[in-house]
Structures are given as structure tokens and as C-alpha cells.
């Protein structure tokens, strides 16, 4: 696929002018351990509608003044920014460029994907489903997240690029200059993939019904990507996981007096998120109100079961 590398002021300015005339843009960030405490931003890839034009902004080579018009476009409330799981991207923008570097009007296709899918209550019994190991637990209202590379396949569409090329990347090499060609290709290709997922979701009515946009998806998307705004500490398994965090899809209870902070993911949530039944079905676990939210409880149980399983396998081998 063709794309333009923007590493000089003139190219960046021209790219932003083209992007400004698009009704919506696709945005994706790449770097070393994006969103984590030891992370750093390398490039911002942006595409116009249908990914007709794709630009890779080399933020390490550009001056702040050259990047600012792009940041303004990303932060504005008019142009719709379309992302796939923008949680880490939102953290990284803020860390690199300060608190005004936000996503403004945003649609996260990860959120649209969860909303569109049939119930995980049935799918969780399948091997390799993120809820499979805890399928006998109370998982009502908890949904599995999907990697961008699996999104088309999940909806029955073959993705030729990733079935042919399985790139293996060294995270640190994202900070090298000149950036290897394969890294630039990868960054640009993600924009084309997000655009294809968006077109598919449009056809299937997941992101709009008829000519009507679905504004609630934008509210949910904003809630989702702005959930954690500080970089995630190393080994934190709760702030970023393969499960949809609670109170993203439902309207959160705004009654501050009944909200509390989860001891694991540190989000302020309403009492309903702390109320669940512990243990697998048939065990003596009781429904109660706990200190960790339901998703964090399920994550810790899943980890415990994984460890048990690997210990058992180790013993079998011994
Ligand atoms: Zn939690």
C-alpha cells in the first residue's frame, strides 16, 4: 500500500491540510511499549476516509510546532477520529504532548465490536476465549476484547496482509532513525486495516443505523479511551487486560457518595461493579460486595487458574 512519510515541516503541513478536508480520519500510534511507564511515542499514522491517503508522522524528527496542527485536528470536536482500542494511544498523546493532547470526538471500533457481537455468555465455553478458563464463574456483563489483527477474521472476513506477513518487531527499534521500512509499512497498514474494519461495521450497521450515526458509541468510546490517563506501571495486569472494563457500555452511576475505588484497577466505580458472586457455579461462593471490581476479580481468578494449570503440567513432565 502507498503512504507518505512526514518527517519534514512542509510534508507535515501538506498532510494536515489534506486530513482537514476528510469527514473522518483514522488514527493509530506506534512506539516502544506504548502507554506503559517505560514507553515512548515514535510515529502517529493517520488516514483519510477509506484510507485513500495515509500519512506516517515521524514525531521524533518533527518539531513541536510542526506536530501541533495535527494534534489540534485530533483534539477537535468536529472531525470524527476512528481508532482501534485507543486506550494506550490516549495515554501516550498526553504523556508526550501534555494534557491538551486529547482525542476530542472519537469512535473506538473495539467498543463497537463488543457492542455488535453476540453474547460472550455462550462464546466463553470455546477454547482460547478470554473467559474460557473462568467460564463457570459469574461473568454476566463482562466481555472479551479483540486484537485489531483478529477483528476481520472474527467477522468472517479474510485478511490477506496479516495471514501472509506475520511481522515480528523489536519494541526498542521503534525509536531508531531512520526507521526501518518494515516498521513504516506496518504503521501504515494498521490504518488501512482500521479503515477496512470501519467499512465492514458500516455495512453491517454496527456503527450507524441507516444514515443515522450512533452517538452513544462516541460517548462510550470516549469513556473507554480516557479511562486511565497516566502510564501503566510494569506488571500491572488490571489496568489493561483482555476484558472490557466495567461501566464503559452502561451509563455510570453519577452518585459520587456511592462510588468507590477498585483496589486493583484504581477506577472509581459504582457499587454494582463490586457486587458479584465469587467462585465457580456450584461452589460455596456467595454474592456480596467486594473490594475489587468484578472484572479485576475475574482477572485474578483467571491468573490463579493459569498458574495452577502450569504447575500441574510441570508436575506431569517431572
Ligand atoms: Zn477493578
Boltz pocket constraint, residues with backbone or C-beta under 6 A from the ligand:
constraints:
  - pocket:
      binder: B
      contacts: [[A, 238], [A, 262], [A, 263], [A, 264], [A, 265], [A, 266], [A, 267], [A, 292], [A, 293], [A, 294], [A, 295], [A, 296], [A, 297]]
      max_distance: 6.0
